[in-house]
């Protein structure tokens, strides 16, 4: 049996890409936040895929989630590990119970909707922060 030979090839190719300005700005913001060059960010994206997208996030939350791309790792860790202390869970549970029993008023329905919106935004921020950290190469425990 013939012995296999291994070769290590090292070369650099230069390519020119026309990419939309919004995509370039996102890569640039990600590079700054991760303390990488734009080239390192592009190469990382090619190697493991794009940073997590927020395009699938409901439009109402997109501005909030898009801001996370600009944050450094320390701030992302803070968000990913945060607890939702702003939500009054007792009141939220009370409104959920009233809603299930058909005893909720129109004003309470609006209050419940605001609670849901805050809770959804909080969880989306946590999830996106963790996804960005994973994309940047950090080991983030699954919840």
N, CA, C and O atoms as a MOPAC input file, in Angstrom:
PM7 MOZYME 1SCF
protein

 N      0.84900 1    -1.17700 1     0.00000 1
 C      0.00000 1     0.00000 1     0.00000 1
 C      0.89100 1     1.23600 1     0.00000 1
 O      1.84100 1     1.33300 1     0.77700 1
 N      0.57600 1     2.16300 1    -0.86900 1
 C      1.37200 1     3.38800 1    -0.97700 1
 C      1.12400 1     4.27400 1     0.22700 1
 O      0.00300 1     4.37000 1     0.72700 1
 N      2.15800 1     4.90200 1     0.67500 1
 C      2.06600 1     5.80000 1     1.81300 1
 C      1.46600 1     7.13200 1     1.36600 1
 O      1.86700 1     7.69200 1     0.34600 1
 N      0.51000 1     7.63000 1     2.13300 1
 C     -0.14200 1     8.90100 1     1.78600 1
 C      0.79800 1    10.05200 1     2.08500 1
 O      1.51300 1    10.04900 1     3.08700 1
 N      0.78500 1    11.00900 1     1.22500 1
 C      1.58600 1    12.21100 1     1.43700 1
 C      0.64100 1    13.34900 1     1.78200 1
 O     -0.47000 1    13.44600 1     1.26100 1
 N      1.10600 1    14.19000 1     2.65900 1
 C      0.29100 1    15.35900 1     2.98600 1
 C      1.05600 1    16.60700 1     2.60900 1
 O      2.27800 1    16.67700 1     2.73600 1
 N      0.32500 1    17.56600 1     2.15400 1
 C      0.90700 1    18.83300 1     1.72000 1
 C      0.19600 1    19.96100 1     2.44500 1
 O     -1.01300 1    19.91500 1     2.67400 1
 N      0.94300 1    20.93200 1     2.78700 1
 C      0.35500 1    22.13300 1     3.36100 1
 C      0.52600 1    23.24000 1     2.33100 1
 O      1.64400 1    23.60400 1     1.96500 1
 N     -0.56800 1    23.75000 1     1.88500 1
 C     -0.54200 1    24.82900 1     0.89800 1
 C     -0.89900 1    26.13500 1     1.59100 1
 O     -1.91000 1    26.22800 1     2.28800 1
 N     -0.09000 1    27.10400 1     1.39800 1
 C     -0.39700 1    28.42000 1     1.94400 1
 C     -0.34600 1    29.41900 1     0.80200 1
 O      0.65800 1    29.54200 1     0.10100 1
 N     -1.42700 1    30.11300 1     0.63600 1
 C     -1.45900 1    31.14500 1    -0.38500 1
 C     -2.53700 1    32.15200 1    -0.03500 1
 O     -3.45900 1    31.86500 1     0.72800 1
 N     -2.40700 1    33.29700 1    -0.58900 1
 C     -3.39800 1    34.34100 1    -0.38800 1
 C     -3.89500 1    34.75800 1    -1.75900 1
 O     -3.11500 1    34.95400 1    -2.69100 1
 N     -5.16100 1    34.88500 1    -1.85600 1
 C     -5.79500 1    35.39300 1    -3.07000 1
 C     -6.49800 1    36.69000 1    -2.69900 1
 O     -7.00600 1    36.83200 1    -1.58700 1
 N     -6.52600 1    37.59500 1    -3.59400 1
 C     -7.24500 1    38.84400 1    -3.39900 1
 C     -8.47600 1    38.80800 1    -4.28600 1
 O     -8.40300 1    38.51600 1    -5.48000 1
 N     -9.59500 1    39.11000 1    -3.67700 1
 C    -10.82800 1    39.19900 1    -4.44500 1
 C    -11.48100 1    40.54000 1    -4.16000 1
 O    -11.27500 1    41.13000 1    -3.10000 1
 N    -12.24300 1    40.99900 1    -5.08400 1
 C    -12.99800 1    42.23100 1    -4.91500 1
 C    -14.47100 1    41.86200 1    -4.90900 1
 O    -14.96800 1    41.19000 1    -5.81300 1
 N    -15.14900 1    42.31200 1    -3.88100 1
 C    -16.57900 1    42.02400 1    -3.74800 1
 C    -17.35500 1    43.32700 1    -3.72000 1
 O    -16.94500 1    44.29600 1    -3.08000 1
 N    -18.45700 1    43.34000 1    -4.40600 1
 C    -19.40600 1    44.44500 1    -4.28100 1
 C    -20.46900 1    43.97800 1    -3.31000 1
 O    -21.24300 1    43.07000 1    -3.61200 1
 N    -20.50800 1    44.60400 1    -2.13800 1
 C    -21.51600 1    44.22800 1    -1.15100 1
 C    -22.32800 1    45.47200 1    -0.79300 1
 O    -21.82100 1    46.59200 1    -0.85100 1
 N    -23.57700 1    45.26800 1    -0.42800 1
 C    -24.41900 1    46.40600 1    -0.06600 1
 C    -23.82300 1    47.17100 1     1.12400 1
 O    -23.19200 1    46.58200 1     2.00200 1
 N    -24.02900 1    48.46000 1     1.13600 1
 C    -23.48300 1    49.29900 1     2.20000 1
 C    -23.96100 1    48.85300 1     3.57700 1
 O    -23.19400 1    48.86600 1     4.54000 1
 N    -25.23800 1    48.45700 1     3.67000 1
 C    -25.75400 1    48.02900 1     4.97400 1
 C    -25.00800 1    46.79800 1     5.48600 1
 O    -24.74100 1    46.68600 1     6.68200 1
 N    -24.67200 1    45.87900 1     4.59000 1
 C    -23.94100 1    44.67800 1     4.99200 1
 C    -22.51500 1    45.05600 1     5.42700 1
 O    -22.00400 1    44.53900 1     6.42000 1
 N    -21.88800 1    45.95800 1     4.67300 1
 C    -20.54400 1    46.39600 1     5.04100 1
 C    -20.56100 1    47.08400 1     6.40100 1
 O    -19.69100 1    46.82500 1     7.23400 1
 N    -21.53200 1    47.95100 1     6.63500 1
 C    -21.62600 1    48.64600 1     7.93300 1
 C    -21.78900 1    47.64300 1     9.07500 1
 O    -21.20800 1    47.81200 1    10.14700 1
 N    -22.57400 1    46.61600 1     8.83800 1
 C    -22.76700 1    45.60300 1     9.87600 1
 C    -21.46200 1    44.86800 1    10.15000 1
 O    -21.11800 1    44.63500 1    11.30900 1
 N    -20.73100 1    44.49800 1     9.09900 1
 C    -19.43300 1    43.84700 1     9.27700 1
 C    -18.46000 1    44.77600 1     9.99900 1
 O    -17.69800 1    44.34100 1    10.86300 1
 N    -18.49300 1    46.03300 1     9.64500 1
 C    -17.61300 1    47.02500 1    10.26100 1
 C    -17.94200 1    47.18900 1    11.74900 1
 O    -17.04000 1    47.23200 1    12.58500 1
 N    -19.22700 1    47.28000 1    12.07500 1
 C    -19.64300 1    47.42300 1    13.47400 1
 C    -19.26600 1    46.18300 1    14.27800 1
 O    -18.81800 1    46.28500 1    15.42000 1
 N    -19.45000 1    45.02100 1    13.67500 1
 C    -19.08600 1    43.77400 1    14.34200 1
 C    -17.58100 1    43.72900 1    14.59200 1
 O    -17.13400 1    43.31500 1    15.66200 1
 N    -16.80900 1    44.15500 1    13.60500 1
 C    -15.34800 1    44.16300 1    13.74200 1
 C    -14.91400 1    45.06600 1    14.89300 1
 O    -14.07400 1    44.67900 1    15.70600 1
 N    -15.47500 1    46.25000 1    14.96100 1
 C    -15.12000 1    47.18600 1    16.02900 1
 C    -15.47600 1    46.59200 1    17.39100 1
 O    -14.66900 1    46.62200 1    18.32000 1
 N    -16.67900 1    46.05600 1    17.50100 1
 C    -17.12600 1    45.49900 1    18.78100 1
 C    -16.29500 1    44.29400 1    19.21200 1
 O    -16.05100 1    44.10300 1    20.40300 1
 N    -15.86400 1    43.48600 1    18.25600 1
 C    -15.09000 1    42.28500 1    18.56900 1
 C    -13.58700 1    42.55900 1    18.62200 1
 O    -12.79900 1    41.66100 1    18.91600 1
 N    -13.19400 1    43.80400 1    18.33700 1
 C    -11.77400 1    44.18800 1    18.29700 1
 C    -11.02200 1    43.41300 1    17.22500 1
 O     -9.89100 1    42.97200 1    17.43200 1
 N    -11.66500 1    43.25800 1    16.08600 1
 C    -11.07100 1    42.60100 1    14.92000 1
 C    -10.99100 1    43.61200 1    13.79400 1
 O    -11.61200 1    44.67300 1    13.84800 1
 N    -10.22000 1    43.27300 1    12.77500 1
 C    -10.23900 1    44.08000 1    11.56000 1
 C    -11.45400 1    43.64400 1    10.73300 1
 O    -12.03100 1    42.58500 1    10.97700 1
 N    -11.82900 1    44.46200 1     9.76600 1
 C    -12.93200 1    44.07800 1     8.87900 1
 C    -12.54000 1    42.81200 1     8.12000 1
 O    -13.37400 1    41.93000 1     7.91300 1
 N    -11.28100 1    42.71700 1     7.70600 1
 C    -10.82900 1    41.52300 1     6.99200 1
 C    -10.97000 1    40.27400 1     7.85800 1
 O    -11.44600 1    39.24400 1     7.38100 1
 N    -10.55900 1    40.35300 1     9.13800 1
 C    -10.71600 1    39.20000 1    10.03000 1
 C    -12.18700 1    38.82600 1    10.19400 1
 O    -12.53600 1    37.64700 1    10.25000 1
 N    -13.03900 1    39.83600 1    10.26800 1
 C    -14.46900 1    39.59800 1    10.42600 1
 C    -15.04600 1    38.91200 1     9.19600 1
 O    -15.84700 1    37.98500 1     9.31300 1
 N    -14.63700 1    39.37000 1     8.01400 1
 C    -15.11300 1    38.76000 1     6.76800 1
 C    -14.61300 1    37.31300 1     6.67200 1
 O    -15.37600 1    36.41000 1     6.33100 1
 N    -13.34000 1    37.10200 1     6.97100 1
 C    -12.79300 1    35.73600 1     6.91800 1
 C    -13.48800 1    34.82200 1     7.92500 1
 O    -13.78800 1    33.66600 1     7.62500 1
 N    -13.73900 1    35.34900 1     9.11500 1
 C    -14.46200 1    34.57100 1    10.12900 1
 C    -15.86700 1    34.23200 1     9.63600 1
 O    -16.35400 1    33.11900 1     9.84000 1
 N    -16.51000 1    35.19400 1     8.99000 1
 C    -17.85800 1    34.97300 1     8.46100 1
 C    -17.85800 1    33.90200 1     7.38700 1
 O    -18.75900 1    33.06500 1     7.33600 1
 N    -16.85800 1    33.92800 1     6.53700 1
 C    -16.76100 1    32.91100 1     5.48600 1
 C    -16.50700 1    31.54200 1     6.10500 1
 O    -17.06300 1    30.53500 1     5.66800 1
 N    -15.66600 1    31.52300 1     7.11800 1
 C    -15.28900 1    30.25800 1     7.76200 1
 C    -16.45500 1    29.61400 1     8.51500 1
 O    -16.70200 1    28.41800 1     8.36100 1
 N    -17.16700 1    30.38900 1     9.31800 1
 C    -18.21800 1    29.77400 1    10.14100 1
 C    -19.61600 1    30.31500 1     9.88100 1
 O    -20.57200 1    29.90800 1    10.54100 1
 N    -19.74000 1    31.21000 1     8.94500 1
 C    -21.05800 1    31.76200 1     8.65000 1
 C    -21.19200 1    33.17400 1     9.18000 1
 O    -20.34900 1    33.65900 1     9.93400 1
 N    -22.22700 1    33.79600 1     8.78700 1
 C    -22.47800 1    35.18000 1     9.18400 1
 C    -22.79800 1    35.26900 1    10.66300 1
 O    -23.18500 1    34.28200 1    11.28900 1
 N    -22.63100 1    36.47400 1    11.22000 1
 C    -23.08000 1    36.64600 1    12.60000 1
 C    -24.58800 1    36.41700 1    12.65800 1
 O    -25.27500 1    36.53300 1    11.64400 1
 N    -25.09500 1    36.09500 1    13.82900 1
 C    -26.54000 1    35.85600 1    13.93100 1
 C    -27.31800 1    37.05000 1    13.39500 1
 O    -26.98100 1    38.20500 1    13.65500 1
 N    -28.33600 1    36.75000 1    12.66300 1
 C    -29.13700 1    37.80600 1    12.05200 1
 C    -30.31200 1    38.17200 1    12.94800 1
 O    -30.79900 1    37.35900 1    13.73400 1
 N    -30.74300 1    39.39100 1    12.81000 1
 C    -31.93900 1    39.83100 1    13.53600 1
 C    -33.06700 1    40.12300 1    12.56300 1
 O    -34.08400 1    40.71100 1    12.93100 1
 N    -32.87800 1    39.70700 1    11.31500 1
 C    -33.91000 1    39.93500 1    10.30000 1
 C    -35.20600 1    39.17900 1    10.58100 1
 O    -36.28500 1    39.61800 1    10.18200 1
 N    -35.09800 1    38.04100 1    11.26900 1
 C    -36.28800 1    37.24300 1    11.57800 1
 C    -37.02100 1    37.73200 1    12.82400 1
 O    -38.10800 1    37.25100 1    13.14500 1
 N    -36.42500 1    38.67900 1    13.51300 1
 C    -37.02600 1    39.22600 1    14.72300 1
 C    -38.18800 1    40.13500 1    14.31600 1
 O    -38.07100 1    40.87400 1    13.33800 1
 N    -39.29900 1    40.09600 1    15.04500 1
 C    -40.39800 1    41.01300 1    14.71100 1
 C    -39.90100 1    42.45600 1    14.60400 1
 O    -39.04200 1    42.88700 1    15.37400 1
 N    -40.44300 1    43.18000 1    13.65800 1
 C    -39.99200 1    44.54200 1    13.35100 1
 C    -39.95900 1    45.44400 1    14.58000 1
 O    -39.08800 1    46.30700 1    14.68600 1
 N    -40.87800 1    45.26100 1    15.49500 1
 C    -40.93500 1    46.12200 1    16.68000 1
 C    -39.67200 1    45.99700 1    17.54000 1
 O    -39.30500 1    46.93800 1    18.24300 1
 N    -39.00300 1    44.82700 1    17.48400 1
 C    -37.81900 1    44.58500 1    18.30300 1
 C    -36.50800 1    44.77700 1    17.54100 1
 O    -35.44600 1    44.80200 1    18.16200 1
 N    -36.55200 1    44.91100 1    16.23100 1
 C    -35.32400 1    44.96300 1    15.43300 1
 C    -34.36000 1    46.07800 1    15.84100 1
 O    -33.16300 1    45.81300 1    15.94700 1
 N    -34.81700 1    47.30700 1    16.07300 1
 C    -33.85300 1    48.34100 1    16.47600 1
 C    -33.11000 1    47.97100 1    17.77200 1
 O    -31.90300 1    48.18800 1    17.88700 1
 N    -33.82700 1    47.42500 1    18.71800 1
 C    -33.23500 1    47.02200 1    20.00000 1
 C    -32.20600 1    45.90800 1    19.81000 1
 O    -31.12100 1    45.95400 1    20.39100 1
 N    -32.54300 1    44.92100 1    19.00700 1
 C    -31.65400 1    43.77700 1    18.78400 1
 C    -30.47000 1    44.18400 1    17.90400 1
 O    -29.35000 1    43.72600 1    18.12700 1
 N    -30.70700 1    45.02800 1    16.92400 1
 C    -29.62900 1    45.46400 1    16.02100 1
 C    -28.52800 1    46.19100 1    16.79100 1
 O    -27.35900 1    46.10700 1    16.41600 1
 N    -28.87800 1    46.89200 1    17.84300 1
 C    -27.88500 1    47.62300 1    18.64300 1
 C    -26.86500 1    46.68000 1    19.28700 1
 O    -25.73700 1    47.08600 1    19.56700 1
 N    -27.25100 1    45.44600 1    19.51900 1
 C    -26.35100 1    44.49800 1    20.18200 1
 C    -25.10700 1    44.20900 1    19.34100 1
 O    -24.04700 1    43.90800 1    19.89100 1
 N    -25.22400 1    44.29500 1    18.02200 1
 C    -24.07800 1    44.04100 1    17.15000 1
 C    -22.91100 1    44.97100 1    17.46000 1
 O    -21.75600 1    44.60700 1    17.23900 1
 N    -23.19500 1    46.15000 1    17.96300 1
 C    -22.16700 1    47.17000 1    18.22000 1
 C    -21.50100 1    47.01300 1    19.57900 1
 O    -20.49600 1    47.66800 1    19.85200 1
 N    -22.04700 1    46.15600 1    20.43100 1
 C    -21.53800 1    46.04400 1    21.79400 1
 C    -20.31800 1    45.14300 1    21.88000 1
 O    -20.16100 1    44.19100 1    21.11600 1
 N    -19.47200 1    45.47200 1    22.82300 1
 C    -18.31400 1    44.63200 1    23.11600 1
 C    -18.74200 1    43.39400 1    23.88700 1
 O    -19.88100 1    43.28800 1    24.34200 1
 N    -17.81800 1    42.47200 1    24.02100 1
 C    -18.12200 1    41.19700 1    24.66400 1
 C    -18.56700 1    41.34500 1    26.11500 1
 O    -19.46600 1    40.63100 1    26.56000 1
 N    -17.95100 1    42.26000 1    26.85300 1
 C    -18.30700 1    42.42200 1    28.26900 1
 C    -19.78100 1    42.79300 1    28.42800 1
 O    -20.48200 1    42.23800 1    29.27400 1
 N    -20.23500 1    43.72600 1    27.61700 1
 C    -21.64200 1    44.13900 1    27.68900 1
 C    -22.56900 1    43.01100 1    27.22700 1
 O    -23.64900 1    42.81700 1    27.78500 1
 N    -22.13700 1    42.27200 1    26.20700 1
 C    -22.95100 1    41.14000 1    25.74700 1
 C    -23.06800 1    40.07700 1    26.83800 1
 O    -24.14100 1    39.50700 1    27.03700 1
 N    -21.97100 1    39.80900 1    27.54300 1
 C    -22.02600 1    38.84400 1    28.64900 1
 C    -23.02100 1    39.30800 1    29.71300 1
 O    -23.79200 1    38.51200 1    30.24800 1
 N    -22.99100 1    40.60300 1    30.00900 1
 C    -23.90800 1    41.14900 1    31.01700 1
 C    -25.36800 1    40.90800 1    30.60300 1
 O    -26.19400 1    40.51200 1    31.42500 1
 N    -25.66900 1    41.14800 1    29.33800 1
 C    -27.03800 1    40.94800 1    28.83500 1
 C    -27.38800 1    39.45700 1    28.83400 1
 O    -28.47000 1    39.07200 1    29.27800 1
 N    -26.48400 1    38.62900 1    28.33900 1
 C    -26.75500 1    37.18800 1    28.23300 1
 C    -27.00000 1    36.55000 1    29.59500 1
 O    -27.73500 1    35.56700 1    29.69400 1
 N    -26.39700 1    37.09200 1    30.63700 1
 C    -26.52900 1    36.50800 1    31.97100 1
 C    -27.52900 1    37.25000 1    32.85500 1
 O    -27.69200 1    36.90600 1    34.02600 1
 N    -28.18800 1    38.24900 1    32.31300 1
 C    -29.08100 1    39.07800 1    33.12500 1
 C    -30.39100 1    38.36200 1    33.47600 1
 O    -30.81600 1    37.41300 1    32.81700 1
 N    -30.98600 1    38.85600 1    34.51800 1
 C    -32.30300 1    38.38300 1    34.96600 1
 C    -33.29200 1    39.52100 1    34.75400 1
 O    -32.93100 1    40.69300 1    34.86700 1
 N    -34.51400 1    39.18300 1    34.45300 1
 C    -35.53200 1    40.20200 1    34.19300 1
 C    -36.15600 1    40.64800 1    35.50400 1
 O    -37.16100 1    40.09600 1    35.95000 1
 N    -35.54800 1    41.64900 1    36.11000 1
 C    -36.05300 1    42.18800 1    37.36600 1
 C    -37.06000 1    43.31200 1    37.15000 1
 O    -37.71100 1    43.75700 1    38.09500 1
 N    -37.18900 1    43.76900 1    35.90700 1
 C    -38.09600 1    44.87200 1    35.62000 1
 C    -39.54800 1    44.40900 1    35.49400 1
 O    -40.47000 1    45.21900 1    35.58200 1
 N    -39.74400 1    43.13100 1    35.29000 1
 C    -41.09200 1    42.63200 1    35.08000 1
 C    -41.72200 1    42.25500 1    36.42300 1
 O    -41.13400 1    41.50300 1    37.20100 1
 N    -42.88900 1    42.76800 1    36.68100 1
 C    -43.62700 1    42.44000 1    37.89400 1
 C    -44.35900 1    41.11600 1    37.64900 1
 O    -45.47800 1    41.09500 1    37.13400 1
 N    -43.70800 1    40.01800 1    38.02600 1
 C    -44.23900 1    38.69500 1    37.71100 1
 C    -45.55900 1    38.39800 1    38.40800 1
 O    -46.40100 1    37.68100 1    37.86700 1
 N    -45.74300 1    38.94000 1    39.59500 1
 C    -47.01800 1    38.70400 1    40.29500 1
 C    -48.17200 1    39.31300 1    39.49600 1
 O    -49.21300 1    38.68300 1    39.30500 1
 N    -47.97100 1    40.52600 1    39.04200 1
 C    -49.02300 1    41.19800 1    38.26500 1
 C    -49.21700 1    40.50700 1    36.92000 1
 O    -50.34600 1    40.35100 1    36.45500 1
 N    -48.12800 1    40.09900 1    36.30300 1
 C    -48.17800 1    39.39600 1    35.02100 1
 C    -48.97900 1    38.09800 1    35.16900 1
 O    -49.85000 1    37.80100 1    34.35100 1
 N    -48.67600 1    37.33200 1    36.21900 1
 C    -49.41000 1    36.08500 1    36.46400 1
 C    -50.89000 1    36.34800 1    36.74200 1
 O    -51.75600 1    35.59200 1    36.30300 1
 N    -51.16600 1    37.41700 1    37.46700 1
 C    -52.55100 1    37.78500 1    37.76300 1
 C    -53.30900 1    38.09100 1    36.47000 1
 O    -54.43900 1    37.64000 1    36.28000 1
 N    -52.67500 1    38.85800 1    35.59200 1
 C    -53.31300 1    39.20800 1    34.32300 1
 C    -53.48900 1    37.97200 1    33.43300 1
 O    -54.51300 1    37.83000 1    32.76500 1
 N    -52.49900 1    37.08500 1    33.42400 1
 C    -52.62500 1    35.84100 1    32.65200 1
 C    -53.80100 1    35.01100 1    33.14600 1
 O    -54.57000 1    34.47200 1    32.35000 1
 N    -53.93500 1    34.91300 1    34.45600 1
 C    -55.04000 1    34.15400 1    35.05100 1
 C    -56.39000 1    34.77600 1    34.69500 1
 O    -57.33200 1    34.06800 1    34.33800 1
 N    -56.47700 1    36.09100 1    34.79300 1
 C    -57.72000 1    36.78300 1    34.43600 1
 C    -58.04200 1    36.55700 1    32.95900 1
 O    -59.20100 1    36.36600 1    32.59200 1
 N    -57.02000 1    36.58000 1    32.12800 1
 C    -57.21700 1    36.38700 1    30.69500 1
 C    -57.73400 1    34.96900 1    30.41100 1
 O    -58.65300 1    34.78700 1    29.61300 1
 N    -57.14300 1    33.98200 1    31.06400 1
 C    -57.58100 1    32.59000 1    30.87400 1
 C    -59.00700 1    32.37500 1    31.33500 1
 O    -59.74800 1    31.59200 1    30.74100 1
 N    -59.39500 1    33.07200 1    32.39800 1
 C    -60.74000 1    32.90700 1    32.95100 1
 C    -61.76600 1    33.83600 1    32.30400 1
 O    -62.93800 1    33.82500 1    32.68100 1
 N    -61.33200 1    34.63800 1    31.33500 1
 C    -62.24900 1    35.55900 1    30.65300 1
 C    -62.68700 1    36.71400 1    31.52300 1
 O    -63.73900 1    37.30200 1    31.27400 1
 N    -61.90900 1    37.05800 1    32.54200 1
 C    -62.27600 1    38.12100 1    33.47800 1
 C    -61.43700 1    39.38500 1    33.29400 1
 O    -61.44800 1    40.26700 1    34.15200 1
 N    -60.72500 1    39.47600 1    32.20300 1
 C    -59.80400 1    40.59500 1    31.99700 1
 C    -60.52500 1    41.76800 1    31.33900 1
 O    -61.35600 1    41.58700 1    30.44900 1
 N    -60.19000 1    42.97000 1    31.79700 1
 C    -60.79000 1    44.17600 1    31.21400 1
 C    -59.95800 1    44.61800 1    30.01600 1
 O    -58.86200 1    44.10600 1    29.78800 1
 N    -60.48000 1    45.56000 1    29.26200 1
 C    -59.76500 1    46.08000 1    28.09400 1
 C    -58.46800 1    46.76700 1    28.51500 1
 O    -57.44900 1    46.62500 1    27.84000 1
 N    -58.49300 1    47.50000 1    29.61000 1
 C    -57.29100 1    48.17500 1    30.11500 1
 C    -56.26200 1    47.13200 1    30.54400 1
 O    -55.06700 1    47.29200 1    30.29300 1
 N    -56.72900 1    46.06800 1    31.18800 1
 C    -55.81300 1    45.01200 1    31.62400 1
 C    -55.22700 1    44.24700 1    30.43100 1
 O    -54.08800 1    43.78200 1    30.48600 1
 N    -56.00900 1    44.11900 1    29.35900 1
 C    -55.48600 1    43.46900 1    28.14900 1
 C    -54.31000 1    44.25400 1    27.58200 1
 O    -53.31200 1    43.67300 1    27.15700 1
 N    -54.43400 1    45.57700 1    27.57900 1
 C    -53.33200 1    46.42400 1    27.12000 1
 C    -52.11000 1    46.27000 1    28.03300 1
 O    -50.97500 1    46.20300 1    27.56000 1
 N    -52.35700 1    46.21600 1    29.33600 1
 C    -51.27500 1    46.03300 1    30.29900 1
 C    -50.58000 1    44.67900 1    30.07000 1
 O    -49.35200 1    44.58900 1    30.09500 1
 N    -51.36900 1    43.65400 1    29.85100 1
 C    -50.82200 1    42.33100 1    29.58400 1
 C    -49.99700 1    42.32900 1    28.29500 1
 O    -48.93500 1    41.70900 1    28.23400 1
 N    -50.48100 1    43.01000 1    27.28800 1
 C    -49.75200 1    43.09300 1    26.01900 1
 C    -48.40900 1    43.79400 1    26.22000 1
 O    -47.41300 1    43.39000 1    25.62100 1
 N    -48.36300 1    44.82800 1    27.04500 1
 C    -47.10800 1    45.52500 1    27.32700 1
 C    -46.14500 1    44.61800 1    28.10100 1
 O    -44.94100 1    44.61400 1    27.84000 1
 N    -46.67900 1    43.85800 1    29.04500 1
 C    -45.85400 1    42.88900 1    29.77800 1
 C    -45.23800 1    41.88300 1    28.80400 1
 O    -44.04200 1    41.59600 1    28.86900 1
 N    -46.06000 1    41.35400 1    27.90800 1
 C    -45.56700 1    40.37000 1    26.93400 1
 C    -44.48800 1    40.96900 1    26.04400 1
 O    -43.47400 1    40.33000 1    25.76200 1
 N    -44.71500 1    42.20300 1    25.60600 1
 C    -43.73900 1    42.86600 1    24.74400 1
 C    -42.40600 1    43.04000 1    25.47300 1
 O    -41.34600 1    42.77800 1    24.90500 1
 N    -42.46000 1    43.48100 1    26.72900 1
 C    -41.23100 1    43.64400 1    27.51200 1
 C    -40.53100 1    42.30100 1    27.71800 1
 O    -39.31200 1    42.20300 1    27.57400 1
 N    -41.29400 1    41.28200 1    28.05000 1
 C    -40.71600 1    39.95600 1    28.28600 1
 C    -40.11300 1    39.39500 1    26.99800 1
 O    -39.02700 1    38.81700 1    27.02200 1
 N    -40.81100 1    39.56100 1    25.88200 1
 C    -40.30100 1    39.06700 1    24.59700 1
 C    -39.00600 1    39.77700 1    24.21400 1
 O    -38.04900 1    39.14000 1    23.77300 1
 N    -38.98000 1    41.09500 1    24.38400 1
 C    -37.79000 1    41.86900 1    24.04800 1
 C    -36.62100 1    41.44100 1    24.93300 1
 O    -35.50000 1    41.28600 1    24.44800 1
 N    -36.87300 1    41.25400 1    26.20400 1
 C    -35.83000 1    40.82300 1    27.13400 1
 C    -35.23100 1    39.48900 1    26.70300 1
 O    -34.01100 1    39.33500 1    26.65500 1
 N    -36.09500 1    38.52700 1    26.39200 1
 C    -35.60800 1    37.19500 1    26.00400 1
 C    -34.89200 1    37.22700 1    24.65400 1
 O    -33.89400 1    36.53000 1    24.47200 1
 N    -35.37800 1    38.01500 1    23.71900 1
 C    -34.69800 1    38.14100 1    22.42800 1
 C    -33.31400 1    38.76000 1    22.59900 1
 O    -32.35400 1    38.32800 1    21.96000 1
 N    -33.20900 1    39.77200 1    23.46100 1
 C    -31.90500 1    40.39800 1    23.72600 1
 C    -30.93700 1    39.38200 1    24.32600 1
 O    -29.78500 1    39.29300 1    23.90200 1
 N    -31.39900 1    38.62600 1    25.30000 1
 C    -30.53900 1    37.61200 1    25.93300 1
 C    -30.07200 1    36.57600 1    24.90800 1
 O    -28.89000 1    36.24000 1    24.84300 1
 N    -31.00600 1    36.08500 1    24.12200 1
 C    -30.68500 1    35.04400 1    23.13800 1
 C    -29.72500 1    35.56900 1    22.07000 1
 O    -28.78300 1    34.87800 1    21.68200 1
 N    -29.96400 1    36.78800 1    21.59700 1
 C    -29.10000 1    37.34500 1    20.55300 1
 C    -27.71400 1    37.65300 1    21.11500 1
 O    -26.71200 1    37.42600 1    20.43700 1
 N    -27.64400 1    38.16100 1    22.33200 1
 C    -26.34300 1    38.42500 1    22.96100 1
 C    -25.54600 1    37.12400 1    23.07600 1
 O    -24.35500 1    37.09600 1    22.76800 1
 N    -26.19700 1    36.05300 1    23.51500 1
 C    -25.52200 1    34.75800 1    23.63000 1
 C    -25.08700 1    34.24400 1    22.26000 1
 O    -23.99000 1    33.70200 1    22.12100 1
 N    -25.93000 1    34.40900 1    21.25800 1
 C    -25.58300 1    33.95500 1    19.90200 1
 C    -24.39200 1    34.73800 1    19.35400 1
 O    -23.52200 1    34.16100 1    18.70300 1
 N    -24.34500 1    36.03900 1    19.61000 1
 C    -23.21000 1    36.84900 1    19.16500 1
 C    -21.92400 1    36.41200 1    19.86500 1
 O    -20.86700 1    36.32600 1    19.24000 1
 N    -22.02000 1    36.13900 1    21.15000 1
 C    -20.84100 1    35.67600 1    21.88400 1
 C    -20.34700 1    34.34000 1    21.34100 1
 O    -19.14300 1    34.13800 1    21.17900 1
 N    -21.27600 1    33.42700 1    21.05900 1
 C    -20.88400 1    32.13600 1    20.47300 1
 C    -20.22100 1    32.35500 1    19.11700 1
 O    -19.20400 1    31.73200 1    18.81100 1
 N    -20.79600 1    33.23700 1    18.31000 1
 C    -20.24400 1    33.51400 1    16.98800 1
 C    -18.83700 1    34.10100 1    17.10900 1
 O    -17.98000 1    33.84200 1    16.26400 1
 N    -18.60100 1    34.88700 1    18.15400 1
 C    -17.28200 1    35.48000 1    18.36300 1
 C    -16.29500 1    34.50000 1    18.99200 1
 O    -15.15500 1    34.86200 1    19.28300 1
 N    -16.73300 1    33.26200 1    19.20000 1
 C    -15.81200 1    32.23100 1    19.65600 1
 C    -15.84500 1    31.93200 1    21.14000 1
 O    -14.98400 1    31.20100 1    21.62900 1
 N    -16.80600 1    32.46800 1    21.87300 1
 C    -16.89900 1    32.21100 1    23.30600 1
 C    -17.77300 1    30.98700 1    23.57500 1
 O    -18.72000 1    30.70400 1    22.84100 1
 N    -17.43500 1    30.27900 1    24.63500 1
 C    -18.24800 1    29.13500 1    25.05700 1
 C    -19.35900 1    29.66100 1    25.94300 1
 O    -19.12300 1    30.04700 1    27.08800 1
 N    -20.55100 1    29.67400 1    25.41600 1
 C    -21.70900 1    30.18100 1    26.16100 1
 C    -22.57800 1    29.00300 1    26.52600 1
 O    -23.04800 1    28.28000 1    25.64700 1
 N    -22.80200 1    28.79400 1    27.83700 1
 C    -23.64900 1    27.66700 1    28.23700 1
 C    -25.07700 1    27.83200 1    27.73400 1
 O    -25.60800 1    28.94000 1    27.66700 1
 N    -25.67700 1    26.71700 1    27.38900 1
 C    -27.08400 1    26.73600 1    26.95900 1
 C    -27.95300 1    26.91800 1    28.19500 1
 O    -27.64800 1    26.37400 1    29.25700 1
 N    -29.04800 1    27.68800 1    28.06100 1
 C    -29.92400 1    27.90800 1    29.23600 1
 C    -30.63000 1    26.64800 1    29.66800 1
 O    -31.39500 1    26.66800 1    30.63300 1

